[in-house]
């Protein structure tokens, strides 16, 4: 029997929405029902994220166009951050802009140097409707901005310009999962 106190332990692994699906470029809808279906969705998000060995996952990446994401992500000091945000709002993204390698479970096996702020604050709600504020620095700030972007209908490739964007799109076109 799986430990039900571990996020995702009661969840089901769902197929990932891959690059090219219009859902990834469509802003997600606000969550209005904080009931058992939302709790199941969050469990499924954790289960799918862990199965894919990711550090974050948004609901539209498993075919649900709702403003929800989960994370289990370290910061630059290797402190683990574990949680979820419903109806997230990015209220701060500031500090130093750092270009670092960024990947996405919707573009499996690929990454590109992407510019992100090294500090971010996201506000939203828990699965039970309680207000929550999440502060992130370093790699965790990158994760928060990345997952928030998904709820807005953006992916990290949308931040790339010039040769970085062209190189990533060339890799996407040749990726085995595109066939």
C-alpha positions as CSV (number, residue, x, y, z in Angstrom):
1,X,0.0,0.0,0.0
2,X,1.3,3.4,-0.9
3,X,1.7,6.1,1.8
4,X,-1.3,8.4,1.3
5,X,0.6,11.3,3.1
6,X,3.0,11.6,0.2
7,X,1.8,14.0,-2.5
8,X,0.6,12.0,-5.5
9,X,0.5,8.6,-3.7
10,X,-3.2,8.3,-4.5
11,X,-2.9,10.0,-7.9
12,X,-2.9,8.5,-11.3
13,X,-0.2,9.2,-13.9
14,X,-1.7,10.9,-16.9
15,X,-0.4,11.4,-20.4
16,X,1.6,14.6,-20.9
17,X,0.4,17.3,-23.3
18,X,3.3,17.9,-25.7
19,X,4.6,20.9,-27.6
20,X,2.3,21.6,-30.6
21,X,-0.9,21.0,-28.7
22,X,-2.9,24.3,-28.7
23,X,-3.8,23.8,-25.0
24,X,-0.2,24.8,-24.1
25,X,-0.8,28.2,-25.7
26,X,-4.2,28.9,-24.3
27,X,-4.6,30.8,-21.0
28,X,-6.1,28.6,-18.4
29,X,-9.5,29.1,-16.6
30,X,-9.8,30.1,-13.0
31,X,-10.7,27.3,-10.6
32,X,-14.1,27.9,-9.0
33,X,-14.8,24.6,-7.4
34,X,-12.5,23.6,-4.5
35,X,-14.0,20.2,-4.1
36,X,-12.9,16.6,-4.5
37,X,-12.3,16.9,-8.2
38,X,-9.6,19.6,-7.6
39,X,-8.0,17.4,-4.9
40,X,-7.9,14.5,-7.4
41,X,-6.3,16.8,-10.0
42,X,-3.6,17.9,-7.7
43,X,-2.9,14.3,-6.7
44,X,-2.7,13.3,-10.4
45,X,-0.4,16.3,-11.1
46,X,2.0,15.2,-8.4
47,X,1.9,11.5,-9.6
48,X,2.6,12.5,-13.2
49,X,5.3,15.0,-12.2
50,X,7.1,12.3,-10.2
51,X,6.7,9.7,-12.9
52,X,8.2,12.0,-15.4
53,X,11.0,13.1,-13.0
54,X,10.1,16.8,-13.1
55,X,10.2,19.5,-10.6
56,X,7.0,21.2,-11.5
57,X,3.8,20.6,-13.5
58,X,0.8,22.6,-14.5
59,X,-2.7,21.3,-15.1
60,X,-2.7,22.1,-18.9
61,X,0.3,19.8,-19.2
62,X,-2.0,16.9,-18.5
63,X,-4.9,18.2,-20.5
64,X,-6.8,20.2,-17.9
65,X,-7.0,23.9,-18.8
66,X,-7.2,25.1,-15.2
67,X,-5.0,27.5,-13.3
68,X,-3.2,24.9,-11.0
69,X,0.4,23.8,-10.7
70,X,2.4,21.7,-8.4
71,X,6.1,21.7,-7.5
72,X,8.8,19.8,-5.7
73,X,11.8,21.9,-6.5
74,X,15.1,22.8,-4.8
75,X,16.4,26.4,-4.5
76,X,20.1,27.2,-5.1
77,X,20.9,26.3,-1.5
78,X,19.4,22.8,-2.1
79,X,16.4,23.5,0.2
80,X,13.4,21.5,-1.0
81,X,10.1,23.4,-1.8
82,X,7.0,21.2,-2.1
83,X,3.5,22.4,-2.7
84,X,0.8,23.5,-5.1
85,X,-0.9,26.7,-6.1
86,X,-4.5,27.1,-7.4
87,X,-5.3,30.3,-9.3
88,X,-1.7,31.6,-9.1
89,X,-0.8,35.3,-9.6
90,X,2.8,36.2,-10.2
91,X,3.0,39.3,-7.9
92,X,6.8,39.8,-8.0
93,X,9.5,38.8,-10.4
94,X,12.6,40.8,-9.8
95,X,16.3,40.8,-8.8
96,X,19.0,39.7,-11.2
97,X,18.1,38.3,-14.6
98,X,19.9,35.0,-15.1
99,X,20.1,32.9,-18.2
100,X,20.1,29.3,-17.2
101,X,19.2,25.9,-18.7
102,X,15.5,25.3,-18.7
103,X,13.5,22.3,-19.7
104,X,9.9,21.3,-19.7
105,X,8.0,18.0,-19.5
106,X,6.0,19.1,-22.5
107,X,9.2,19.3,-24.5
108,X,10.8,16.1,-23.2
109,X,14.6,15.8,-23.3
110,X,15.1,19.4,-24.6
111,X,16.4,22.5,-22.9
112,X,17.6,26.0,-23.7
113,X,19.3,28.9,-22.0
114,X,16.3,31.0,-20.8
115,X,16.3,34.3,-19.0
116,X,14.5,34.5,-15.7
117,X,14.5,36.7,-12.6
118,X,16.3,35.1,-9.5
119,X,13.4,36.1,-7.2
120,X,9.7,35.5,-7.6
121,X,6.5,35.6,-5.4
122,X,3.3,33.8,-6.3
123,X,0.0,34.2,-4.5
124,X,-3.0,32.0,-4.9
125,X,-4.9,29.3,-2.9
126,X,-4.4,25.8,-1.6
127,X,-6.6,22.9,-2.8
128,X,-8.9,23.7,0.2
129,X,-9.3,27.4,-0.8
130,X,-6.9,28.8,1.8
131,X,-4.8,31.8,0.7
132,X,-1.1,31.0,0.1
133,X,2.0,33.1,-0.8
134,X,5.1,31.3,-2.1
135,X,8.5,33.0,-2.2
136,X,11.2,31.6,-4.4
137,X,14.9,32.4,-5.1
138,X,17.3,31.0,-7.6
139,X,16.3,27.8,-9.3
140,X,13.0,27.7,-7.4
141,X,12.2,31.2,-8.6
142,X,12.8,29.9,-12.1
143,X,10.4,27.0,-11.4
144,X,7.6,29.4,-10.1
145,X,7.9,31.6,-13.1
146,X,7.9,28.7,-15.5
147,X,4.8,27.0,-14.0
148,X,3.0,30.4,-13.8
149,X,3.7,30.9,-17.5
150,X,1.9,27.6,-18.2
151,X,-1.3,28.9,-16.6
152,X,-1.0,32.0,-18.8
153,X,-0.6,29.9,-22.0
154,X,3.1,30.4,-22.4
155,X,6.0,28.0,-22.5
156,X,9.7,28.7,-22.0
157,X,10.3,28.6,-25.7
158,X,8.2,31.7,-26.0
159,X,10.9,33.6,-24.0
160,X,13.7,32.7,-26.5
161,X,14.8,35.0,-29.3
162,X,16.9,34.6,-32.4
163,X,19.3,31.7,-32.7
164,X,18.3,30.2,-29.3
165,X,14.7,29.9,-30.5
166,X,15.6,28.6,-33.9
167,X,17.9,26.0,-32.4
168,X,15.2,24.8,-30.0
169,X,12.5,24.6,-32.7
170,X,14.9,22.6,-34.9
171,X,15.4,20.1,-32.0
172,X,11.6,20.0,-31.5
173,X,11.0,19.2,-35.1
174,X,13.5,16.3,-34.9
175,X,12.4,15.0,-31.5
176,X,11.4,11.3,-31.3
177,X,8.2,12.2,-29.4
178,X,7.0,14.4,-32.4
179,X,6.6,11.3,-34.6
